[in-house]
Amino acid sequence: MALTVDQLASPDAAVALDFRAILQDSREKVGLPSLSAAIGFNGIVQWAGANGYSDIEQRIPATLRSRYRIGSVSKALTGVLLVRLVDAGQVEMDAPLSNYVQQMPSHLAPLTARQLASHRGGVRHYSMPSWWLGWWEMYSTQAFASVEEGLSLFRDDKLRFVPGEDFKYSTFGYSLLSRLMEGASGEDFPQLLKDQLFLPAGMRDSDIDRVGEMPQRVSFYSADAGLFTPAHPTDTSYKIAGGGLVSTPVDLVQLSMKLLGSEFLSAAGKQLLWTPVPLANGLPNPQNYAIGWRIDTAATHHFGTERPTRIFHHGGVQSGGAAFLMLVPEHDIAVAVVTNSGTGAARVAVQETAFELVRRAVASRRDARPPGTR
């Protein structure tokens, strides 16, 4: 399948050809139904491509506007939205949930936005009580009409530890965080996303993942070495903030370019967003997790540089989709890669493809510098 390339902006022809080859080779190596990516630097999306099929049975090619499930990359977007509310004075990071939402169970009422956003609140993650997927919460097909209704899955369960003292990655913690944000803003979470994130960032193809028909949304598969089966059906209405969004690489990189700029968040807001939150005893949390983002110092070989390079990132995998979003502030680069398969191999592929695209971009920009510059 021929690759579709963004015509709005692109690097030189040789680099664009390399990007296309990286995308096609990655998809074919793993046997994915489609793979879509975008990369930005100098403040704009420079290149985007899509390779393969959004729907295999109907032979519909993936395009740059094909919408993919982004899984837990949704947490990175929710983190940005939270910080925008902090910048606007609507949320105080260390105020209790009870300040914003009434009639919460007594064990949840004291939890704060900082604890929930950094997975230090003690709220449990999905339960997986049986080999049958229909019993796993992450494969739920139950529809919830609101964030508040979705809390019924876990709101009466005990916390796993004293808030702040430990770390437990929790999508349900993000559901509770979104309820806090609703109480603070007076808007329901889907509308808040639209008004405060999607529209201001120009993310025209991002939305809540809803059951039923949706324009441009891909079909969902489980791919194994080129063999495709339909993904297990799910309803993500219980986890919008932590894993219930659809988007495109162009939208994700467009948002990232704004984050690397100076207008979308305040300087203090960006420091909050990308500063890992320690445990109560002062030790780092085990994932170096900040507010919806993981912060890492990558090995030097990742980008061909002479020293470790700091990156901000989040990945996600769910039924029918995998995604990876990464910012490299030192090089002013952002990259996003998505696919419509939700296997472990797909999750590895989107991350490795993202690193490969950044390596090529860094090399091309380094080669373009005048002699004697760094």
Backbone hydrogen bonds, N-H to C=O, Kabsch-Sander energy under -0.5 kcal/mol:
donor,donor_aa,acceptor,acceptor_aa,energy
4,T,50,A,-1.8
5,V,3,L,-0.5
6,D,48,A,-2.2
16,A,12,D,-2.4
17,L,13,A,-2.4
18,D,14,A,-1.9
19,F,15,V,-2.6
20,R,16,A,-2.5
21,A,17,L,-2.4
22,I,18,D,-2.6
23,L,19,F,-2.2
24,Q,20,R,-2.6
25,D,21,A,-2.9
26,S,22,I,-2.2
27,R,23,L,-2.1
28,E,24,Q,-2.5
29,K,25,D,-2.4
30,V,26,S,-1.6
31,G,27,R,-2.1
32,L,27,R,-1.9
35,L,51,N,-2.4
36,S,338,V,-2.5
37,A,49,G,-2.7
38,A,336,A,-2.0
39,I,47,W,-2.6
40,G,334,A,-2.7
41,F,44,I,-1.6
42,N,332,D,-0.6
44,I,41,F,-1.4
46,Q,39,I,-1.9
46,Q,44,I,-0.6
47,W,39,I,-1.9
49,G,37,A,-2.7
50,A,4,T,-1.1
51,N,35,L,-2.7
53,Y,33,P,-3.0
54,S,60,I,-2.2
55,D,60,I,-1.6
59,R,56,I,-0.8
60,I,55,D,-2.2
62,A,52,G,-2.3
66,S,63,T,-1.4
67,R,216,Q,-2.5
68,Y,247,S,-2.9
70,I,245,L,-1.9
73,V,70,I,-2.1
74,S,71,G,-2.0
75,K,72,S,-1.5
76,A,72,S,-0.6
76,A,73,V,-0.6
77,L,73,V,-1.4
78,T,74,S,-2.5
79,G,75,K,-2.4
80,V,76,A,-1.8
81,L,77,L,-2.3
82,L,78,T,-2.6
83,V,79,G,-2.1
84,R,80,V,-2.0
85,L,81,L,-1.8
86,V,82,L,-2.0
87,D,83,V,-2.9
88,A,84,R,-1.7
89,G,86,V,-1.6
90,Q,85,L,-2.6
91,V,85,L,-1.0
93,M,91,V,-0.5
95,A,92,E,-1.8
97,L,111,L,-2.2
98,S,109,A,-2.1
99,N,96,P,-2.0
100,Y,97,L,-1.9
101,V,97,L,-2.3
108,L,105,P,-1.4
109,A,105,P,-2.1
111,L,108,L,-1.7
113,A,95,A,-0.6
114,R,93,M,-2.4
116,L,112,T,-2.4
117,A,113,A,-2.8
118,S,114,R,-1.3
119,H,116,L,-1.1
120,R,115,Q,-3.0
121,G,115,Q,-0.7
133,L,131,W,-0.5
135,W,132,W,-2.2
136,W,133,L,-1.7
137,E,127,S,-1.6
139,Y,136,W,-1.4
140,S,137,E,-1.7
150,G,146,S,-1.7
151,L,147,V,-1.2
151,L,148,E,-0.6
152,S,149,E,-1.6
153,L,150,G,-1.6
154,F,151,L,-1.8
155,R,151,L,-2.7
157,D,154,F,-2.3
160,R,122,G,-3.5
164,G,120,R,-3.4
165,E,162,V,-2.3
168,K,119,H,-2.6
174,Y,170,S,-0.9
175,S,171,T,-1.4
176,L,172,F,-2.1
177,L,173,G,-1.9
178,S,174,Y,-2.3
179,R,175,S,-1.4
180,L,176,L,-2.0
181,M,177,L,-2.2
182,E,178,S,-1.9
183,G,179,R,-2.2
184,A,180,L,-2.2
185,S,181,M,-2.0
186,G,182,E,-2.7
192,L,188,D,-2.3
193,L,189,F,-2.6
194,K,190,P,-1.9
195,D,191,Q,-2.9
196,Q,192,L,-2.7
197,L,193,L,-1.6
198,F,193,L,-2.6
199,L,194,K,-2.4
201,A,197,L,-2.0
202,G,198,F,-0.6
202,G,199,L,-1.1
203,M,198,F,-2.9
204,R,202,G,-1.6
206,S,203,M,-1.2
207,D,246,V,-2.1
209,D,244,G,-2.5
210,R,208,I,-0.8
217,R,214,M,-1.7
218,V,67,R,-2.5
219,S,54,S,-3.1
221,Y,340,N,-1.8
222,S,229,T,-2.7
224,D,227,L,-2.4
225,A,30,V,-0.8
226,G,31,G,-1.0
227,L,224,D,-1.5
228,F,226,G,-0.5
229,T,222,S,-1.4
231,A,220,F,-2.0
235,D,140,S,-3.2
239,K,236,T,-1.8
243,G,239,K,-2.3
244,G,240,I,-1.7
246,V,207,D,-2.5
247,S,68,Y,-2.2
252,L,248,T,-2.3
253,V,249,P,-2.6
254,Q,250,V,-2.5
255,L,251,D,-2.3
256,S,252,L,-1.9
257,M,253,V,-2.5
258,K,254,Q,-1.4
259,L,255,L,-2.0
260,L,256,S,-2.2
261,G,257,M,-0.7
264,F,258,K,-0.7
270,K,266,S,-2.4
271,Q,267,A,-2.0
272,L,268,A,-2.2
273,L,269,G,-2.6
274,W,270,K,-2.0
275,T,272,L,-1.0
277,V,289,Y,-2.4
279,L,283,L,-3.1
280,A,164,G,-2.3
282,G,279,L,-2.3
288,N,285,N,-2.0
290,A,293,W,-3.4
291,I,273,L,-1.9
292,G,117,A,-1.1
292,G,290,A,-0.9
294,R,313,H,-2.8
295,I,288,N,-2.1
296,D,294,R,-0.5
296,D,311,I,-2.6
298,A,296,D,-0.7
298,A,309,T,-2.9
302,H,299,A,-1.8
303,F,300,T,-1.0
304,G,300,T,-0.8
305,T,300,T,-1.3
309,T,298,A,-1.2
311,I,296,D,-3.3
312,F,327,L,-2.4
313,H,294,R,-2.4
314,H,325,L,-1.9
316,G,323,A,-2.3
318,Q,321,G,-2.6
321,G,318,Q,-2.2
322,A,339,T,-1.6
323,A,316,G,-2.5
324,F,337,V,-2.1
325,L,314,H,-2.5
326,M,335,V,-2.6
327,L,312,F,-3.1
328,V,333,I,-3.3
331,H,328,V,-1.3
332,D,328,V,-0.7
332,D,329,P,-0.9
333,I,328,V,-1.7
334,A,40,G,-2.1
335,V,326,M,-2.5
336,A,38,A,-2.1
337,V,324,F,-2.3
338,V,36,S,-2.7
339,T,322,A,-2.1
340,N,34,S,-0.6
342,G,221,Y,-1.4
347,R,343,T,-1.9
348,V,344,G,-2.1
349,A,345,A,-2.2
350,V,346,A,-2.3
351,Q,347,R,-1.3
352,E,348,V,-2.7
353,T,349,A,-2.5
354,A,350,V,-1.7
355,F,351,Q,-2.2
356,E,352,E,-2.1
357,L,353,T,-2.4
358,V,354,A,-2.1
359,R,355,F,-2.6
360,R,356,E,-2.1
361,A,357,L,-2.2
362,V,358,V,-3.1
363,A,359,R,-2.3
364,S,360,R,-2.3
365,R,361,A,-2.2
366,R,362,V,-2.4
367,D,363,A,-2.5
368,A,364,S,-1.2
369,R,365,R,-0.5
369,R,366,R,-1.0
373,T,370,P,-1.8
